[in-house]
Amino acid sequence: MQNRQIRTKSVKDVMTAMLTAVLAVAVTSCDLRPLYIEGETPVEVLVLTDWTQLGGDPTGSTICFYPEDQGKTPLTFKTNSVTRTVVNVPSGYYTVQVFNRTVDEFGTMRFTGMESLSTVRAILEEKLFSWVGRADTVGRTVYEPEEIVVGRADHFYVRTIGERTTSLRTKADSGSGMEIDSVQVTPQRVRYAGTVSVRIHGIHNIRSMRAYLTGMAGEAYLATRSAGETLATHVLESWRLDRDTGDYTKGWVRGEFHCFGLPDQYKGDRRAENNRLVLEFRLVDNKTVIRRIVEAGAMVDQNEAERTDNIVVETAIVLPDVKPEEGSESGFDVTFTDWDDPIDIPVGI
């Protein structure tokens, strides 16, 4: 009888010990991994993008959610669903930024500073030209930027209500504002369309021409669509001649290019020496090459709303009369060919 009581007590002790161990494991598990962590459950958010400024929908886009909590990592989504995109993000305050393509799909620029909204920059890649000496330029000679449009929505709050319920509200209205489940973004143009117009006397003597413009911006900040301070030089590769009606010896030469506009430090300081327009003309004798330098900083008319840069050199450049090369046509050649070193000839302006 005594032996049975001892065995019974032993079984109870074992059962108690096992139950204690199970409870200990359960409590410990709850401490290490709670079943629900506020703010960590992903929430579906619909991003609606209007690509009107691009002139049509792109083939792909990049959507970045930048947390206002500086300790959190930005969330980047690459998508081919460019007008209606559903993404999953944890609750919190965000600034949403959207631009066409992905950073790897641009060939004329590279991107840096993607880890922070205020530091994201597009930097134009260098493009070398054998006839443009580095000593003659201000900043690198660069590619023209491809079309890029950027839009953002500021200070949006994403929070979870119940099970996977989406609520997206502006920060200002977070107390009582109407809840919405989508964010609307309309990207705007970043690059500028530039034109250069130069008055010419003796325009009939031009066989071909080329030019470059110094002191333009080599980078742009996406969040503000504004230029940085890095300087760059743009080579103008496309020109046309517009002769005056009634006088074929006079007219205008006009070139077009795309850029990021004036650098930040030049916007409020339009000194002539800020931008140098260097023009080279090969005349119809196919021998004479004339270089003319115009200090054009004060001539730059930048329209930020329309994203245009216009330069008009109204004081005429006078080119001398030369005899056309025998057996050649005297028509204007808009294509680039290999030129000899230029001959510096004083010309009137």
Phi, psi and chi 1 to 4 in degrees:
 res  aa     phi    psi   chi1   chi2   chi3   chi4
   1 MET       -  -39.0 -172.5   70.6  177.0      -
   2 GLN   -67.6  -37.5 -176.2  177.7    2.2      -
   3 ASN   -63.6  -39.9  -69.4  -22.8      -      -
   4 ARG   -63.5  -42.0  179.9  177.2  -62.7  178.3
   5 GLN   -62.6  -37.5  -70.1  175.8  -12.0      -
   6 ILE   -65.6  -43.3  -66.2  174.5      -      -
   7 ARG   -64.6  -41.6  -72.9 -163.3  -62.4  -89.5
   8 THR   -61.3  -42.3  -57.3      -      -      -
   9 LYS   -64.0  -36.4 -176.3  177.4 -178.9  179.7
  10 SER   -65.5  -40.3  -62.7      -      -      -
  11 VAL   -63.9  -42.4  170.2      -      -      -
  12 LYS   -62.4  -41.2  -70.7 -178.9  178.3  179.6
  13 ASP   -62.1  -41.6  -69.4  -17.2      -      -
  14 VAL   -64.3  -44.5  170.6      -      -      -
  15 MET   -62.7  -41.1  -67.1  -63.2  -66.1      -
  16 THR   -63.2  -43.8  -59.6      -      -      -
  17 ALA   -63.0  -41.1      -      -      -      -
  18 MET   -65.3  -43.3  -68.8  178.1   61.7      -
  19 LEU   -63.5  -40.8  179.8   58.8      -      -
  20 THR   -61.6  -40.7  -59.1      -      -      -
  21 ALA   -65.6  -41.8      -      -      -      -
  22 VAL   -63.6  -45.5  170.5      -      -      -
  23 LEU   -62.3  -38.2  -69.5  173.9      -      -
  24 ALA   -64.1  -42.5      -      -      -      -
  25 VAL   -63.4  -42.7  170.5      -      -      -
  26 ALA   -62.9  -44.9      -      -      -      -
  27 VAL   -65.3  -43.0  171.2      -      -      -
  28 THR   -62.5  -40.8  -57.7      -      -      -
  29 SER   -62.7  -40.2  -62.0      -      -      -
  30 CYS   -65.3  -35.0  -70.5      -      -      -
  31 ASP   -68.0  -35.3  -72.2  -19.0      -      -
  32 LEU   -83.3  -37.0  -67.8  176.6      -      -
  33 ARG  -143.0   90.4 -175.1 -179.2  -65.9  -84.0
  34 PRO   -61.5  152.5  -21.3   31.9      -      -
  35 LEU   -68.2  -25.6  -62.7  176.7      -      -
  36 TYR  -143.6  127.6  176.1   75.9      -      -
  37 ILE  -115.6  119.6  -58.2  176.2      -      -
  38 GLU   -60.4  128.4 -178.4   64.5   31.6      -
  39 GLY    92.7   -9.8      -      -      -      -
  40 GLU  -100.0  -18.6  -67.2  -62.1  -31.4      -
  41 THR   -71.2  123.0  -58.6      -      -      -
  42 PRO   -62.4  143.9  -21.0   33.6      -      -
  43 VAL  -122.8  135.6  179.2      -      -      -
  44 GLU   -75.0  129.8  -72.8 -171.4  -15.3      -
  45 VAL  -128.6  132.8  176.2      -      -      -
  46 LEU   -96.0  120.3  174.7   62.3      -      -
  47 VAL  -101.0  117.9 -179.6      -      -      -
  48 LEU  -104.5  123.1  -58.7  170.8      -      -
  49 THR  -121.2  128.8  -52.0      -      -      -
  50 ASP  -103.0  114.0  179.4   -3.1      -      -
  51 TRP   -98.7   26.2  -61.6  102.1      -      -
  52 THR   -54.8  -43.1  -58.9      -      -      -
  53 GLN   -65.1  -22.5  -70.0  -66.1  -42.7      -
  54 LEU   -82.2  -16.9 -170.5   61.1      -      -
  55 GLY    86.0   10.9      -      -      -      -
  56 GLY   156.8  164.3      -      -      -      -
  57 ASP   -72.6  137.4  -65.2  -15.9      -      -
  58 PRO   -76.4  171.0   30.6  -35.0      -      -
  59 THR   -78.4  -19.0   56.5      -      -      -
  60 GLY  -163.3  167.7      -      -      -      -
  61 SER  -151.0  165.8   65.6      -      -      -
  62 THR  -119.9  129.9  -59.6      -      -      -
  63 ILE  -118.3  124.3  -57.1  171.9      -      -
  64 CYS  -118.3  128.0  -60.2      -      -      -
  65 PHE  -103.9  111.2  -83.2   71.4      -      -
  66 TYR  -100.1  112.0  -72.6   96.4      -      -
  67 PRO   -66.2  141.3  -15.6   29.7      -      -
  68 GLU   -74.0  -19.7  -67.9 -169.0    7.4      -
  69 ASP   -74.8  108.1 -177.0  -13.0      -      -
  70 GLN   -61.8  -17.5  -62.6  -60.2  -43.4      -
  71 GLY   -82.2   -6.9      -      -      -      -
  72 LYS   -99.2  150.9  -67.0 -174.1  177.5 -178.8
  73 THR   -84.7  136.6  -57.0      -      -      -
  74 PRO   -60.4  151.5  -20.5   31.7      -      -
  75 LEU  -110.0  125.6  -55.8  171.8      -      -
  76 THR  -118.5  132.2  -58.9      -      -      -
  77 PHE  -125.1  130.3  -55.5   90.3      -      -
  78 LYS  -108.5  130.5  -57.9  175.2 -177.4  179.1
  79 THR  -146.2  153.9  179.4      -      -      -
  80 ASN  -100.4   -8.4  -67.1  -35.9      -      -
  81 SER   -87.8   87.9  -58.6      -      -      -
  82 VAL   -88.0  -17.1  -65.0      -      -      -
  83 THR  -102.9  -33.1   57.7      -      -      -
  84 ARG  -133.8  107.8  -62.5  175.0   60.1   87.7
  85 THR  -125.5  124.1  -49.9      -      -      -
  86 VAL   -98.3  124.1  176.9      -      -      -
  87 VAL  -125.3  161.6  -62.1      -      -      -
  88 ASN  -116.4  121.8  -69.9  -84.4      -      -
  89 VAL  -135.8  151.1  -61.6      -      -      -
  90 PRO   -68.3  159.9  -17.8   31.1      -      -
  91 SER   -67.2  154.1   63.3      -      -      -
  92 GLY   147.7  178.1      -      -      -      -
  93 TYR   -88.2  136.4  -71.4  108.5      -      -
  94 TYR  -140.0  155.7  -66.2   92.1      -      -
  95 THR  -111.2  127.6  -65.8      -      -      -
  96 VAL  -101.9  127.8 -175.1      -      -      -
  97 GLN  -124.9  134.5 -178.7  164.8  -86.7      -
  98 VAL  -129.4  136.4 -178.3      -      -      -
  99 PHE  -143.9  158.9   57.9   89.9      -      -
 100 ASN   -72.5  150.3   58.9  -54.1      -      -
 101 ARG    66.1 -174.1  -56.2 -167.1 -167.0 -178.9
 102 THR  -113.2  165.3   66.5      -      -      -
 103 VAL   -62.6  -24.8  -64.7      -      -      -
 104 ASP   -82.7  -10.1  -61.2  -36.3      -      -
 105 GLU   -94.0   -2.8  -67.4  177.2  -37.9      -
 106 PHE   -93.7  132.1  -71.8   91.3      -      -
 107 GLY  -101.0  -17.8      -      -      -      -
 108 THR  -100.2   -3.6   61.2      -      -      -
 109 MET  -148.8  157.2   64.5 -171.4   85.9      -
 110 ARG  -121.8  159.7   67.5 -178.6 -171.9  -83.8
 111 PHE  -116.8  144.0  -66.1   81.1      -      -
 112 THR  -144.0  161.3 -174.8      -      -      -
 113 GLY    73.9   26.4      -      -      -      -
 114 MET   -67.2  -13.1  -64.6  -68.4  -68.9      -
 115 GLU   -75.3   -9.9   66.8  -81.8   -0.4      -
 116 SER  -144.6  140.6  172.7      -      -      -
 117 LEU   -58.9  -39.8  178.8   68.5      -      -
 118 SER   -77.4  -12.0   61.5      -      -      -
 119 THR  -110.9   -1.8   60.0      -      -      -
 120 VAL   -67.3  119.9 -177.9      -      -      -
 121 ARG  -130.7  147.1  -68.8 -179.9  -62.9  159.9
 122 ALA  -105.5  122.6      -      -      -      -
 123 ILE  -113.7  125.0  -57.7  174.9      -      -
 124 LEU   -68.5  137.7  -65.3  177.1      -      -
 125 GLU   -77.5  151.5  -64.8  -76.4   10.7      -
 126 GLU   -75.3  140.5 -175.3  173.6   21.7      -
 127 LYS  -130.7  118.8 -176.9  177.7 -176.8  180.0
 128 LEU   -89.2  142.5  -61.7  177.4      -      -
 129 PHE  -128.9  127.3  -63.6   84.5      -      -
 130 SER   -64.2  -26.9   60.1      -      -      -
 131 TRP   -90.5   -7.6   65.8  -80.9      -      -
 132 VAL  -102.2  108.7 -179.4      -      -      -
 133 GLY   -77.4  140.3      -      -      -      -
 134 ARG   -60.6  -32.0  -72.6 -177.8  178.6  -88.2
 135 ALA   -69.0  -19.3      -      -      -      -
 136 ASP   -92.4   -7.7  -61.3  -30.7      -      -
 137 THR  -108.2  165.2   64.7      -      -      -
 138 VAL  -116.8  106.2  178.9      -      -      -
 139 GLY    85.1  174.5      -      -      -      -
 140 ARG   -73.0  153.6  -55.7  170.3  -55.1  145.8
 141 THR   -79.3  133.2   52.1      -      -      -
 142 VAL  -130.1  164.7  -63.8      -      -      -
 143 TYR   -72.1  154.5  -75.0   90.1      -      -
 144 GLU   -73.3  137.6  -64.8 -176.6   24.3      -
 145 PRO   -69.1  141.7   25.4  -33.7      -      -
 146 GLU   -69.3  163.6  -62.1  148.4  -80.6      -
 147 GLU   -64.6  126.8 -176.7   70.3  -81.2      -
 148 ILE  -138.1  131.3  177.8  171.4      -      -
 149 VAL  -122.4  142.0  -67.4      -      -      -
 150 VAL  -135.5  137.8  179.2      -      -      -
 151 GLY  -138.8  157.0      -      -      -      -
 152 ARG  -148.5  157.1   77.6  173.5 -159.7 -102.3
 153 ALA  -122.9  123.7      -      -      -      -
 154 ASP   -94.8  146.6  -65.2  -32.8      -      -
 155 HIS    55.4   53.1  -48.1  -53.1      -      -
 156 PHE   -99.2  142.3  -83.7   92.9      -      -
 157 TYR  -112.3  124.7  179.8   55.8      -      -
 158 VAL  -110.4  124.5 -178.1      -      -      -
 159 ARG  -140.0  157.4   70.0 -177.9  175.7   91.8
 160 THR   -97.0  130.2  -59.9      -      -      -
 161 ILE  -121.4  112.3  -56.7  175.2      -      -
 162 GLY    71.6 -144.0      -      -      -      -
 163 GLU   -97.6  108.4 -176.6  179.2   -1.9      -
 164 ARG    53.0   44.8  -61.4 -172.8   63.6   78.1
 165 THR  -101.2  132.5  -60.5      -      -      -
 166 THR   -97.8  134.0  -58.2      -      -      -
 167 SER  -136.6  121.6  172.2      -      -      -
 168 LEU  -125.4  116.8 -164.3   60.1      -      -
 169 ARG  -136.1  155.2  -57.3 -175.9  -69.9 -170.8
 170 THR   -70.6  152.0   63.5      -      -      -
 171 LYS   -61.0  -37.8 -168.0  172.3 -175.9  179.0
 172 ALA   -66.1  -29.4      -      -      -      -
 173 ASP  -103.8   14.5  -64.0  -25.5      -      -
 174 SER   -63.5  -18.4   58.9      -      -      -
 175 GLY   -80.1  -44.4      -      -      -      -
 176 SER  -142.7    9.5   59.0      -      -      -
 177 GLY   -70.4  162.7      -      -      -      -
 178 MET   -69.7  133.7 -178.9  178.2  -66.6      -
 179 GLU   -79.8  140.5  -62.9 -179.0   -3.5      -
 180 ILE  -132.5  157.8   58.0  175.1      -      -
 181 ASP  -116.5   19.8   59.8   -0.5      -      -
 182 SER  -148.3  161.3   63.2      -      -      -
 183 VAL  -127.7  134.1   55.8      -      -      -
 184 GLN  -103.3  130.5  176.8   75.4   47.9      -
 185 VAL  -131.1  133.6 -178.7      -      -      -
 186 THR  -122.5   97.0  -56.1      -      -      -
 187 PRO   -63.4  143.6  -24.0   36.1      -      -
 188 GLN  -118.0  159.1  -55.4  -68.6  -40.3      -
 189 ARG   -65.8  143.9  -68.8 -165.7  -59.5  -88.8
 190 VAL  -102.9  -43.5  175.2      -      -      -
 191 ARG   -81.0  160.9   72.0  175.5 -174.0  175.0
 192 TYR  -108.0  149.3  -73.0   74.7      -      -
 193 ALA   -97.6  117.7      -      -      -      -
 194 GLY  -105.3  145.0      -      -      -      -
 195 THR  -133.0  143.2   60.6      -      -      -
 196 VAL  -125.0  125.1  176.3      -      -      -
 197 SER  -121.8  126.9  -59.0      -      -      -
 198 VAL  -126.7  129.1 -177.8      -      -      -
 199 ARG   -78.6  131.3 -176.7   66.8  175.8  166.5
 200 ILE  -127.5  131.9  -58.0  -68.4      -      -
 201 HIS  -106.7  125.6  -70.4  177.7      -      -
 202 GLY    94.4   29.2      -      -      -      -
 203 ILE   -64.2  -23.3 -163.7  171.0      -      -
 204 HIS   -69.8  -12.5   60.6  -65.9      -      -
 205 ASN   -89.9   -2.4  -69.3  -56.3      -      -
 206 ILE   -85.4  126.4  -60.1  176.3      -      -
 207 ARG   -93.1  -45.2  177.7 -176.2  177.8   90.2
 208 SER  -158.9  167.3   55.6      -      -      -
 209 MET  -154.1  164.2   65.7  172.9  -65.9      -
 210 ARG  -154.8  162.7   57.8 -168.2 -177.6 -174.7
 211 ALA  -160.6  163.1      -      -      -      -
 212 TYR  -143.1  153.9   60.8   85.0      -      -
 213 LEU  -123.7  122.8  177.7   64.3      -      -
 214 THR   -96.0  169.9   71.4      -      -      -
 215 GLY    76.8   21.8      -      -      -      -
 216 MET   -96.8  171.9  -58.6  -56.1  -71.4      -
 217 ALA   -78.9  138.1      -      -      -      -
 218 GLY  -100.8    0.6      -      -      -      -
 219 GLU  -154.0  160.6   62.7 -175.8    2.5      -
 220 ALA  -142.3  138.7      -      -      -      -
 221 TYR   -87.2  124.7  -73.6   88.1      -      -
 222 LEU   -70.2  -38.8  -61.8 -165.3      -      -
 223 ALA   -61.2  -36.3      -      -      -      -
 224 THR  -107.9   -3.8   56.1      -      -      -
 225 ARG    53.5   36.7  -61.1 -172.2  -58.3  120.8
 226 SER  -119.8  153.6   59.9      -      -      -
 227 ALA   -75.5  150.7      -      -      -      -
 228 GLY   -89.1 -162.3      -      -      -      -
 229 GLU   -99.8   -7.0  -65.1 -173.9   -8.7      -
 230 THR   -66.7  132.1  -58.8      -      -      -
 231 LEU   -92.7  150.9  -61.3  178.5      -      -
 232 ALA  -148.2  160.0      -      -      -      -
 233 THR  -117.2  131.3  -65.9      -      -      -
 234 HIS  -106.7  132.3  -80.2  -78.3      -      -
 235 VAL   -94.6  128.3  174.2      -      -      -
 236 LEU   -93.5  113.3  -79.2   70.7      -      -
 237 GLU  -103.3   -8.5  -59.3  176.9  -69.3      -
 238 SER  -125.5  123.2  176.8      -      -      -
 239 TRP  -135.0  154.5  -69.0   87.8      -      -
 240 ARG  -138.5  155.1   73.6  175.0 -171.3  -89.0
 241 LEU  -106.3  130.6  -90.9   59.3      -      -
 242 ASP  -119.6  103.7  -66.7  -28.9      -      -
 243 ARG   -80.9  149.6  -60.5  175.1 -172.8  -93.3
 244 ASP   -68.2  145.3  -70.2   -5.8      -      -
 245 THR   -71.6  124.3  -58.8      -      -      -
 246 GLY    92.2   -8.5      -      -      -      -
 247 ASP  -148.1   96.9 -171.2  -12.1      -      -
 248 TYR   -72.3   -8.7   79.5  100.3      -      -
 249 THR   -87.4   -8.0   68.8      -      -      -
 250 LYS  -126.0  155.4  -62.0  177.4 -178.9  178.9
 251 GLY   167.1 -158.9      -      -      -      -
 252 TRP  -125.6  144.1  -66.1   85.2      -      -
 253 VAL  -107.7  136.4  -69.7      -      -      -
 254 ARG  -131.5  131.4  -54.3 -175.5 -166.4  -84.0
 255 GLY  -122.4  152.9      -      -      -      -
 256 GLU  -129.2  148.2  -61.5  178.1  -10.5      -
 257 PHE  -160.2  168.2   66.8  106.1      -      -
 258 HIS  -118.6  147.8  -71.1   97.6      -      -
 259 CYS  -157.3 -178.6   62.8      -      -      -
 260 PHE   -98.7   14.3  -77.4  152.3      -      -
 261 GLY    83.8 -164.2      -      -      -      -
 262 LEU   -76.8  144.8  -69.6  170.5      -      -
 263 PRO   -64.2  157.3   23.1  -32.3      -      -
 264 ASP   -55.7  -39.7 -175.5   63.1      -      -
 265 GLN   -73.1  -12.5   66.0  -88.8   32.7      -
 266 TYR   -98.3  -10.0  -72.9  176.1      -      -
 267 LYS   -64.1  -34.7  -70.0 -179.9 -179.8  178.6
 268 GLY  -105.1   12.8      -      -      -      -
 269 ASP  -140.2   87.5 -178.8   15.4      -      -
 270 ARG   -95.2   55.7  -59.1  -65.5 -178.6   86.5
 271 ARG   -74.6  147.6  -72.1 -179.7  -67.7  176.8
 272 ALA   -57.9  -39.4      -      -      -      -
 273 GLU   -75.9   -5.7   60.5  -91.9   26.0      -
 274 ASN   -64.1  -37.7  -72.5  -10.0      -      -
 275 ASN  -126.4  126.8  -57.4   94.7      -      -
 276 ARG  -113.5  124.3  175.5 -179.6  -64.5  176.6
 277 LEU  -101.6  114.7  177.2   63.5      -      -
 278 VAL  -107.3  116.9 -179.8      -      -      -
 279 LEU  -112.7  139.4  -59.1  130.5      -      -
 280 GLU  -127.9  130.6  -69.7 -171.6    0.7      -
 281 PHE  -118.1  127.3  -55.5   90.6      -      -
 282 ARG   -97.4  125.0  178.0 -180.0  -72.9  -83.4
 283 LEU   -86.5  172.0  -56.7 -172.6      -      -
 284 VAL   -70.5  -10.6  -67.8      -      -      -
 285 ASP   -77.9   -4.6   61.1   -2.2      -      -
 286 ASN    61.9   20.4 -152.4   22.9      -      -
 287 LYS  -125.6  -45.0  -61.8  177.0 -178.9  178.3
 288 THR   -80.7  125.7  -55.0      -      -      -
 289 VAL  -121.7  122.6  176.7      -      -      -
 290 ILE  -114.4  131.6  -65.2  177.5      -      -
 291 ARG  -108.9  136.5  170.4  178.7  -71.0 -169.1
 292 ARG  -133.5  133.6 -172.3   60.8  176.8  168.1
 293 ILE  -112.3  127.1  -60.8  175.3      -      -
 294 VAL  -118.8  123.8  177.9      -      -      -
 295 GLU   -76.9  106.0  -57.1  -67.5  -14.4      -
 296 ALA  -112.1    7.1      -      -      -      -
 297 GLY   -56.4  -40.6      -      -      -      -
 298 ALA   -76.6   -9.8      -      -      -      -
 299 MET   -92.5   -9.4  -57.7  176.4 -174.2      -
 300 VAL   -74.9  118.2 -179.8      -      -      -
 301 ASP  -106.6  100.4  179.4   15.9      -      -
 302 GLN  -101.3  126.1  178.8  162.8  -67.6      -
 303 ASN  -111.7  103.3 -173.6  -40.2      -      -
 304 GLU   -69.6  -34.2  -65.5 -168.4   10.7      -
 305 ALA   -66.0  -43.5      -      -      -      -
 306 GLU   -88.6   -8.3  -63.3  -65.4  -31.0      -
 307 ARG    56.3   55.5  -54.0  -51.6  -91.3 -167.2
 308 THR  -130.1  149.3   57.8      -      -      -
 309 ASP  -128.4  119.4  -83.9  -40.6      -      -
 310 ASN  -120.6  134.0  -65.4  -47.6      -      -
 311 ILE  -125.6  123.6  -61.0  174.3      -      -
 312 VAL  -122.8  116.7  179.1      -      -      -
 313 VAL   -98.7   98.0 -177.3      -      -      -
 314 GLU   -82.6  -31.9  -65.7 -178.2  -16.0      -
 315 THR   -70.7  121.5  -56.3      -      -      -
 316 ALA   -69.2  139.6      -      -      -      -
 317 ILE   -86.8  127.1  -68.3  177.5      -      -
 318 VAL  -100.4  122.1 -179.3      -      -      -
 319 LEU  -105.4  140.4  -60.0  178.0      -      -
 320 PRO   -74.6  155.9   28.3  -34.9      -      -
 321 ASP   -76.5  134.3  -72.0  -28.0      -      -
 322 VAL  -134.4  158.3  -64.9      -      -      -
 323 LYS   -82.1  127.6 -177.7  179.1  179.1 -179.5
 324 PRO   -58.4  148.3  -23.3   34.1      -      -
 325 GLU   -60.9  135.6 -178.4 -177.7   29.6      -
 326 GLU   -64.0  130.9 -174.0  175.3  -10.7      -
 327 GLY    81.3    3.0      -      -      -      -
 328 SER  -108.8  157.6   67.0      -      -      -
 329 GLU   -85.3  145.2  -62.9 -178.0    1.1      -
 330 SER   -94.3    8.8   59.9      -      -      -
 331 GLY   -68.0  157.4      -      -      -      -
 332 PHE   -74.3  131.7  179.7   67.3      -      -
 333 ASP  -104.1  113.0 -178.0    7.6      -      -
 334 VAL   -85.4   -6.3  -61.8      -      -      -
 335 THR   -88.7  156.4   61.0      -      -      -
 336 PHE   -84.3  135.1  -97.4   92.4      -      -
 337 THR  -131.3  167.1   56.3      -      -      -
 338 ASP   -73.4  121.5  -67.8  -29.6      -      -
 339 TRP  -101.8  154.5  -69.3   19.6      -      -
 340 ASP   -76.4  173.8  -63.1  -32.8      -      -
 341 ASP   -60.0  139.2  -67.0  -26.1      -      -
 342 PRO   -68.1  149.4   25.3  -34.4      -      -
 343 ILE  -100.1  119.0  -58.1  171.8      -      -
 344 ASP   -80.9  109.2  -69.6  -36.9      -      -
 345 ILE  -119.0  126.4  -60.6  177.4      -      -
 346 PRO   -61.4  128.7  -20.4   33.0      -      -
 347 VAL  -129.9  152.2  -64.7      -      -      -
 348 GLY   -77.1  150.4      -      -      -      -
 349 ILE  -142.9      - -174.7  170.1      -      -
